[in-house]
Amino acid sequence: MIRFSKTILSVAAGSLFVFGNALAESHIPAGTRLAEEQIFTYRVLDEHTSVDPQVVEDVSGAEIVRDLFEGLMNQDADGNLVPGVAVGYEVNEDNTVYTFTLREEAKWSNGDQVTAHDFAYAWRRAADPELASPYQWFIELMSLDNASAVIKGDAPVDSLGVKAVDDLTFEVTLSAPLPYFPQMTTHSTTFPAPKAVIEAHGKDWTKPENIVSNGAYVLTEHLPSERSVRERNTLYWDNKNTTIDKTIALVINDENVALTRFLAGELDRTEVPAGQFPRLKKEHPDEAISFPRLCNYYYTFNLSDSGPQAFKDVKVRQALALAVDRKIITQNVLAGGQPEAYTFTPAAVAAFTPPGTEMAAMSQADRDAKAKALLEEAGFSKDNPLSFEMMYNTSEAHKKIAVAMSQMWKQKLGVQVQLTNMEWKVFLETRGNQNFELARGAWCGDYNEASTFLDLLDSESGYNDGKFVNADIDGLLEQAKSSDDAAGLYTKVEEIIAAEMPVIPVYHYAGVYMMGSDVGNWPVNNVEQNWYSKNLYKTAQ
């Protein structure tokens, strides 16, 4: 039996994480004086897509789901794996069969025991074509046995490589060893689901009056596009070590309004508006923070049959990418410590250093000159200007970036760009249906490994919204799953991306927040930013 502890020992070339025994420990330093009211209130930009673990597809929704539900494993403040519902696991000699042992004290919020059957049901549900989960592809990415056939509808869902051996034993069979498989079990898609509740209420099962969850919190209120409230679940197995009693997510579309409300004491956390971090850091040094995040920001070309013919020419894609002055965007528009991006994978990812690129080594003047020459070679000029629509989801920061990029292209290349913004859910649907020409994209790693980014450009990826197809990338990514030199293969993928330019990497994220000085234990060292309200606390002022 492999059990969990704070110490990680790595064996088999990092393909297996081995842990010792550990119990939940207090996350509050000795001598800390706690506030009488333990309520954490934060701002989100848009209404979340769902709180159904197998349906949610956005960051803000996943933040809520991590509080409401708990998977096999969680992460600590540094991003290390720690116990969730599982107390440990065994793995066979060829690393293809994982057997998780679940804790007896794990309960649903209605008092029922959480069992291996709940996990088997959830994972099969995520793969089931009938649900058509936006994250269905994640199940195949996990290398679960028979996943591809199940997802395509060529095999029954109960043939997926998961099995409840008994109530407290969950067995997972992989089609091939996957070095980072345990890390993937912290993702919301793998969280358990209450079958009886879902069958009784259908799509309404996630409403506050119906939902049954197994995490540290329960959903007590949800006013769409306004607020979502989760409160302490007294039946949670580690409730005694939970400090925050209530967490409130407020939907505030305007980041400047959110900042005003933060400064008025109405919010404990909000994003810093673009360009304002230097001023706010000077005025509020204890509350303005910036730290690396495992996320990228890019624009994707629609390379499907419905996309512009001009974008089928790699010279056009390269010209547009070259002419973007990323330093202006990161230092002048954003000014929050975000690094410029010349690769798809952020440098913050573990065990992989993105390669240097020709573009990164050039001066901006040389990039601009090459961009102009490439666009002319592709047949475009001031007399025959390239024109297209550029789409982003509604946000003041996204607007500023889109305006800056479009002006760079107009001034340097004579390109004519029409800007279009859409609300989040409409934007996701429009982009997912390839009803766009050039669209904003951003991705925060589902686990800390380069493939969580590069797999987006696999031709079969559910989030390859630009429908870029490259057989070499597909082959390299498949090979990397079982390779002893995955980093070398990822480097080759990045080199292909730099040459083919199916996307325009713009910058890599930083967590740029105004955070209340009385908020304790925010996980600034966890680049994935998988945070849990149960690990936070409020100090007395």
N, C-alpha and C positions, 0 to 999 in steps of 0.2 A: 504494500500500500504506500503510495506517495502522498505525503501530507504537506501542509503549507506552513511556511514561516516567513520571517522577514529576510532570511538569508537565501540567496539563490545560488545553487550549484549547477553548472552547465556541463552536460555530458553529451556524447554522440554528436560532436561538432555543432553543439547548440540546438540540436533537434529536439531536445527534451529538457524541460525545466523541472528540477527536483527540489522539493520543499520538505522542511521538517515540520513538526507539530506546532500549532499556534492557536491561541484563543484571542478573541477580540480584546483590544487594549484601548484605554481611554486616549482620545486624541487631544485632550485639553491639558496643557502644561500645569504642573503643580503650582498652586498659589494664585491661579487665575480667578479674578472676580467676575462672575457671569452676570449679564444683564437679567433683570427680572422677566422681561418679555423676549422670548426667543422666536422672532419672526424674521425671515429673510425675504426681502422683496427685490425683484430685479426686472429689468426691461428686456423685452424681445421685440424684434423689428416687425415680424409678421405672425399671423395665426399659424400654429403648427399644423402639420398635415394629418396627424393622428396620434393617439396614445395606445394604439394596438401595436404590441411589440413586433408582430410580423408584417405590419403595414407602414409604420412610420418611416419616413425617408429624409427628414431634415434634422439639423443639429438641435434646434430648439425643442422639437418634439422628442428627440432622443434624451435630452436632459430631463424632461418630465418622466419619460418611461423608466429611466434608471432609478428614479425615486420610487415609482409605483411598483416596479417589478425587479426581481433579482435573478440573475442567471447562475450558472455553475461557478463562475469566478467574478471577482471585482478587481479594481485597481486601487493601490494606495496613492498617497500624495505624490510619489515619484514615478507612478506608472507601473509599478511592479504588481504581479499577480498576487492576490490574497483571497482567502476563502469567501465564497458566496454561499449558495445552497450546497455546493459540494464541499466535503471535508477532505477529500483526497481522490487520487486516481491511480490505477495501475495501467501499464502499457505493455503490450507484448514485445517480443524480441525484435520484430521488424518494424515496430512503430506504426502499425496500421490498425490496431484495436486498442481503444482507450476505454477503461471501465471506471466510471465515476461512482463514488459512494456518497450518497446524500445525507445530510444531517436530519436526525429524527425530529428535531425541534422546529424545523421550517414549516410554517403554517400559511395558509391563505387567509385573507382578511375576514373570511366567513368562518374561520376556525378549522376548516378541513386541512389535512396534512398535504404538503407539497410532495409529490411522488415522481418517480422516474417516468411514469405514464404521462405526466403533464409535459415533460420535456420531449418525449417521443412524439406526442400529439402536436406540439408546437413546431418542431422541426419538420415534420411531415406536412403540416399546414403551410409552412413557409414555402415548401417545394411544390405544393399542389397547384396545378394549372387553374383549378376552379377559383382559388383565391386571387390569383394573378398578382402576387405581391410585388411591389416595386423593387424589393430586395431579394426576389427569388433567385437571382444569379449568385447571391452570396452563398447560398447552400451548395451550389456547384463549385464555387471558389474554395469552399472548405474541403474539397475532395471527398465528400461523403460518398460512400459506395452506392452506385446506381443513380446518383443524383441527376445526371444528364437525361437518362431515359424517363425518370419520373417527371421532370420539369417539362419535357417535350410531350408528355402524355402517352409515352410508349410503354410505360410500366406502372403498376399500381403504386399508390403512395406508401403503402405498407411494406414495399420492397426497398425503401430507402434504408441506408446503412445505420439505422438507429434501433435500439431495442430496450424495453424495460424488462430487465432480467427478473426483478422483483420490485417492490415499492421503493426501495432505497438504493437500487443498483441500475445505473444507466450505462448501456454499452453502445459505443460508437465505432463503426467500421469504416475505414478510409480506403479509397481505391488505390492510393499510393501514400507513402509517408509524406507528411507536410510539417516542416520544421517549426512553423509558427502556429500550428493548430490550436494549442491551448490559449494563446492570446486572442484568438477569434471568438472564444466563448464569453468574452466580456461584451460582445455586441448585442444590441437589443433584439435582433432577429432571432437569436438563440435563447431568449428568455422563455420561461414556461408560460403556458396559456391554459385557462380554466375551461375545459371542453364543455362541461354541463352548462356553464353560464353563457358561453358563446352560442351553443345550440338553442338555449332558451330565448335569447334576445336578439340573435342575428347581429346586424351592423350596429344596433343600439347597445351592444353589451358594454361599450366603453363610456356610456353616459354615467355621471356621478351616482345616479340612483340605482344603476345596475352593476357597475364594475366591481369585480373581485380581483384583488391583486396580492402579490406576496412580498412586496418590497417594504422599505421602512416607512412608507407613506401611503395614504389612500387619497383618491380624488374626491374632494368634497364640493367643488364648485367649478363650473366651466361656462363662461359667457363668451361665445365665439368672437374673435377679433377684439376682445376687451381684456379678459383676465382668466387665469386658471389657478386654482388653489389646491394644494395638497397638504394634508395634515397627518401628524404622527399616527402610525399603525401600531397600536398597543400589542398586537399579536405577533409583530415581527420578532424573530428569534434573538436579535441583538438590541431590542428596544431600550434596554437599560443603559446602553452606551450612546443613545441618540440624544442630542441636545436641542436642536432646532425643532420647535413644535409645529411650525407652519411655514410653508414656502409659497410665495405668491409670484406668478409671472404676469406682468402687465404688458399688453401689446401697445407699443407707442411707436408709430410709424416715423415720426420726426425725431431725429437724433438730437437736435438742439432743444426741443421740448423736453426730451428725456434728461438732458444735462441740467436744464433748469429745475426739473423735479428732483434730481439727485441733490443739487446744491440746496434745495429747500428741505431736504431731509426725508423726502417721500420714497426714495429708492436707496437700496444698499449696493447696487451694482448697475452700471450702464456703460455702453461703449462710448469711447471718446470720439466726438465728431471729427471728421477728416480735417487735418491741418491744425488742430487746436492742442495737441499734446504738449508741445514745448511751453506754451503759456500756462496750461493747467498744471503741469509738473512744477513750474516755478511758484504758482499761487497755492497749490494744494499738494505739497511734496509727499504727504503721507497717504494720499488717496489716488493720485494718478500713477498707474503702473503699466509697464510694458514688458512682455516676455515672449520667447519664441513659441510658436504653435505649429502643429503638424498639419498645415493646411496650405493649399495653393489657390491662386486667383488667376484666371486665364479667360481667353475668349476662344470659342470653338467655331470652326468653319462648318457649314452644312455641306458635306461632301456626298450626300445622297442624291438620288435622281431629281429630287425637288429643289436642290440647292442651285445657286448661280453657276452658270457655265464657267465664268471667270475663275471661280475658286478651285476648279479642277486643275488649273495650271499651277504647279508648285512655285513658279516664279512669282506669281501674284501673292501667294501665301507668304513666301519668304520676304517679299518687299514690304508687305504690311507689318510683319513682325520686326523687321530691321528698323523701320522708321519710328517705332514706339520708343520714346526716350523714357525709360523706366526710372531713371534717377529723378526726373521732374515729378513723376507720379509718387515715388516713395518719399522724397525729401520735401517737395513743395505742396503736393495735393494732400498726402496722408500725414507725413511728418510724425509717425508713431513708432519708428524703429523697424518697419517692415523691410526685409532685404529684397533687392531686385531679383527677378527670376529669369534665368536663361535655360533652365531645365524644368521638366514637369515635376520631378520629385524634389521636395524641400530638403535642405541640408540638415534639418533637425531630425530626419528619419534615422533610426538605429541601424548600425551595421552596414551602412552604405554611404559612400561619398559621391554625390552626383559629379559626373565628369565635367571638365572645362569644355566650353564650346567655342567655335570660331567667332560667333557673334559676341560672346562675352569678352573676348580678347580685343575686339575692335574698339576704336573710339566712336562716339556717336556721329561725328562728322563722316567717318568712313562708312558707317552703317547707312547713313542717309544717302550717300553717293551711290552705294551699291543698290540700295532700294530703288532709287530713281532709274538706274540702268536696267534693273530686272523688270520693272514695270513697263519700261519702254520696249524691252525685248518681248514682253507679253502682248504688245500692241496697244498699250494705253499711254495717253499723253494729255496735255491740257486741251488739245483739240478733240480728243476722244477719251474723256475722263472715265475712270472706273467709278461706278456708283453702286451702293448697296445699303441695306437696312441693318442697323446695329441694335440689338435688343438686350435689355437688362431688366432685372426686377427692381421695383420701386424702392429707392433709397437715395438719400442725398449724396452719400459717399459714392455709390455706383454711378450716379449721374455725373458727378464731378470727374470721375475717371473716364467715363465714356466721352464726355465733352472734350477733355484734354486729348484723348487719343484721336478723336475725329478731327480736331483742329491741327494736330501734328500731321495727319495724313493730307489734309487740305492744303496746308502751307508748304509742305515738302514735296508732295506728289500730285497735287491737284485733284485728289480723290473727293468725291461727293458722298457724304454719309447722312442718312436719315436716322435719327435716334428715336427709339420706341421703348417705353417702359410699361411694365405690366405688374399687377399684384402677384404675389408669390405663387399661389396655387395655379393661377392661369398661366403664369410664366413657365412653371414646370411642365404643365400639360402641352403648351405650345412648343416648347423646346423638345420634349419627348416625342412629339409627333412630327418632328422635322419641318414645322411650319415657320422657319426662320432662315435668315441668311448668315448673319454672324451673331452669336449669342454669348452672353456672359456665362462663365462656369466657375465653380469653386468646389473644392473637395477637401474635407478634413478626414484624416486617416481613420479607417475602421479598426486598425491595429497598427502597431509600430513596426512596419516593414515596407520596403519600397514597392512591393507588388500591390499594396492597397491603392497606390496612385497609378502605376503603369497598367494595371489590369483594366482601367477605364478605357484604354485604347485598344484592348483586345476586340476583335471584330464581333465577338459574341457577347460583350459586356452589356448589361442592361442599362448602363449609363453612358454608353458610347453614342451620345445624342447626335454627333456629327456624322456617324456611320462611316468613320474612317476604317478602311480594310487594308491590312498589310500582313501577308502570310508569314513573313519573317518574324514580325513582332509576336504573332500568335504562337509560332513555334518556340521562340526564345522564352516566352512566359510559361509555356507548358513545361519546357525543359527545366526551368528554374525551380519549379515546385519540388523536384527531387534531386536537385544538383548540389554538390559540395561547394560549388563556386557560383552561387546565385548572383553575387555582386558583379562578377564579370559579365554575366548575361544581361543584367539590368543596365550595365554601362552600354552594351550594344543596343539595347532598346532605346535608351536616351539618345544615342547617336543617330538612330533612324528617325526619331522624332525631330531632332534638330535639322536633319536633312529634308524631311518630308513636310514638316511644319503643319500638322493637322490642327494644331492649337497654337495660340499665342500666349506663352507664359508671361505674366505681367509682374507679379510679386508673390512672395511667400508671406504668410500671415504672421503677425505678432498679436498677442492678447493685449489689446490697448483699452484699458478700462479705467473708470472712476470706481473705486472700491471703498466702501466705508471702512474707516480705520478701526472700527469696532468689530469687523468681521474676521474671525479667526480661522486659520487652517485652509485658506484657499490654495489649491494645488498648483502653484506657479511652476513647479518643476515637472509636472506631468504635461508633456507636449501635446498629448492627445486631448487634454482638457476634459477627461471623463471625470466630472465632479459629482459628488453625492451630498445632498443636504445633510444626511446623517453624520457626515464628517466635519460639518461646519459648526461654529458657535458664535454667539455675540457676547462681547465683553461689556461690563459696566463702564460708563463714561464718567 
